């Protein structure tokens, strides 16, 4: 009886979370809450099964990315900022390799050196507004390159 009651409560909470998840927070708000743009909405639903903090699950749902293959593959950005701390670059040889050898392939990607910043990509829309922030601490150069090819719109020759 108690087990059935628990399942019912979890289902109701997940439904309530999904309904309230229509509200999306900005990338900065999500980052301030500890979400970096990597959470998929299915991860938030899994989280709700183990964590009973409904506010945390609700925040997760406001910051998550829809994980259907169609919706994720169609999202592209006009540019990006690769933000990293210059003093910490020695710990990220893959990112150094990307900056030194691959970055010129992406003219709409800028590198910003911000003191004490973990390596991250800040994805930009057509107006240069921050749309998504992604931590890239453990990314390999080839993964960074593949992500940029798939997600950053190529700049036209006339824009140069």
C-alpha positions as CSV (number, residue, x, y, z in Angstrom):
1,X,0.0,0.0,0.0
2,X,2.8,2.5,1.0
3,X,4.7,1.6,-2.2
4,X,1.7,2.3,-4.4
5,X,1.2,5.6,-2.6
6,X,4.8,6.6,-3.1
7,X,4.6,5.8,-6.8
8,X,1.5,7.8,-7.1
9,X,3.1,10.8,-5.4
10,X,6.2,10.6,-7.6
11,X,4.0,10.5,-10.7
12,X,2.0,13.5,-9.6
13,X,5.2,15.4,-8.8
14,X,6.7,14.6,-12.1
15,X,3.6,15.7,-13.9
16,X,3.5,18.9,-11.9
17,X,7.2,19.5,-12.6
18,X,6.6,19.0,-16.3
19,X,3.7,21.4,-16.3
20,X,5.8,24.1,-14.5
21,X,8.8,23.3,-16.7
22,X,7.3,25.4,-19.5
23,X,9.0,28.3,-17.9
24,X,12.6,28.4,-18.9
25,X,15.3,30.3,-17.1
26,X,18.1,32.2,-18.7
27,X,21.5,30.6,-19.2
28,X,22.9,32.9,-16.5
29,X,20.2,32.0,-14.0
30,X,20.7,28.3,-14.6
31,X,24.4,28.6,-14.2
32,X,23.9,30.5,-10.9
33,X,21.7,27.5,-9.8
34,X,24.5,25.1,-10.7
35,X,23.0,23.9,-14.0
36,X,25.4,24.3,-17.0
37,X,23.2,23.5,-19.9
38,X,24.2,19.8,-20.1
39,X,21.1,18.4,-18.2
40,X,18.6,16.7,-20.4
41,X,15.0,16.8,-19.3
42,X,15.0,13.0,-18.9
43,X,17.9,13.4,-16.4
44,X,15.7,15.7,-14.4
45,X,12.9,13.1,-14.3
46,X,15.4,10.5,-13.1
47,X,16.6,13.0,-10.5
48,X,13.1,13.3,-9.2
49,X,13.0,9.6,-8.4
50,X,16.0,9.9,-6.1
51,X,15.9,13.4,-4.7
52,X,12.8,14.5,-2.9
53,X,13.6,18.2,-3.2
54,X,10.9,19.3,-5.5
55,X,12.3,22.8,-5.9
56,X,15.6,21.4,-7.2
57,X,13.8,19.2,-9.7
58,X,11.7,22.1,-10.8
59,X,14.8,24.2,-11.3
60,X,16.4,21.4,-13.2
61,X,13.3,21.2,-15.5
62,X,13.5,25.0,-16.1
63,X,17.1,24.6,-17.3
64,X,17.1,21.3,-19.1
65,X,17.4,20.6,-22.8
66,X,14.7,18.6,-24.6
67,X,16.4,15.3,-25.4
68,X,14.5,14.2,-28.4
69,X,17.0,13.6,-31.2
70,X,15.1,15.9,-33.6
71,X,15.0,18.9,-31.3
72,X,18.6,18.6,-30.3
73,X,20.0,18.1,-33.8
74,X,18.2,21.2,-35.2
75,X,19.5,23.7,-32.7
76,X,22.3,25.8,-34.1
77,X,24.0,29.0,-32.9
78,X,25.4,32.1,-34.7
79,X,28.5,32.1,-32.7
80,X,30.2,31.1,-29.5
81,X,32.6,32.3,-26.8
82,X,35.1,29.9,-25.5
83,X,35.8,31.1,-22.0
84,X,38.8,29.9,-20.0
85,X,41.2,31.1,-17.4
86,X,44.6,31.6,-19.0
87,X,46.4,30.4,-15.8
88,X,44.5,27.1,-15.9
89,X,45.1,26.4,-19.6
90,X,48.1,24.2,-18.7
91,X,45.6,21.7,-17.2
92,X,43.6,21.6,-20.5
93,X,45.9,20.5,-23.3
94,X,42.9,19.5,-25.5
95,X,41.4,23.0,-25.3
96,X,44.8,24.6,-25.9
97,X,45.2,22.4,-29.1
98,X,41.7,23.5,-30.3
99,X,42.5,27.2,-29.7
100,X,45.9,27.0,-31.4
101,X,45.1,24.7,-34.3
102,X,41.4,24.6,-34.9
103,X,39.8,27.9,-33.8
104,X,40.6,29.7,-37.1
105,X,38.1,27.4,-38.8
106,X,35.4,29.1,-36.8
107,X,35.5,32.9,-37.2
108,X,32.3,33.4,-35.2
109,X,34.0,31.8,-32.1
110,X,35.9,34.1,-29.9
111,X,38.2,33.1,-27.0
112,X,37.8,35.1,-23.7
113,X,40.3,34.7,-20.9
114,X,38.5,35.2,-17.7
115,X,40.3,34.8,-14.4
116,X,39.4,31.6,-12.6
117,X,36.8,30.6,-15.1
118,X,36.4,26.9,-15.8
119,X,36.5,26.1,-19.6
120,X,33.1,26.6,-21.1
121,X,31.3,27.4,-24.3
122,X,28.8,30.2,-24.3
123,X,26.6,29.7,-27.3
124,X,25.2,32.9,-28.9
125,X,22.1,33.6,-31.0
126,X,21.9,36.0,-34.0
127,X,21.8,39.0,-31.7
128,X,24.9,37.9,-29.8
129,X,22.8,37.0,-26.7
130,X,23.9,34.1,-24.5
131,X,21.6,31.1,-25.2
132,X,23.4,28.2,-23.6
133,X,26.5,27.6,-21.4
134,X,28.3,24.3,-21.6
135,X,31.2,23.2,-19.4
136,X,33.9,21.6,-21.5
137,X,36.5,20.7,-18.9
138,X,36.9,17.0,-20.0
139,X,36.2,17.4,-23.7
140,X,38.7,16.1,-26.2
141,X,39.7,18.3,-29.1
142,X,37.9,16.2,-31.6
143,X,34.7,16.4,-29.6
144,X,34.9,20.1,-29.4
145,X,35.6,20.3,-33.2
146,X,32.6,18.0,-34.0
147,X,30.3,20.0,-31.7
148,X,31.4,23.3,-33.3
149,X,30.8,21.9,-36.8
150,X,27.3,20.7,-35.9
151,X,26.1,23.6,-33.7
152,X,27.8,26.8,-35.0
153,X,26.4,28.2,-38.2
154,X,29.1,28.8,-40.8
155,X,29.7,32.4,-41.6
156,X,29.2,33.5,-45.2
157,X,32.1,34.7,-47.2
158,X,30.4,38.1,-47.6
159,X,30.2,38.6,-43.9
160,X,34.0,38.6,-43.6
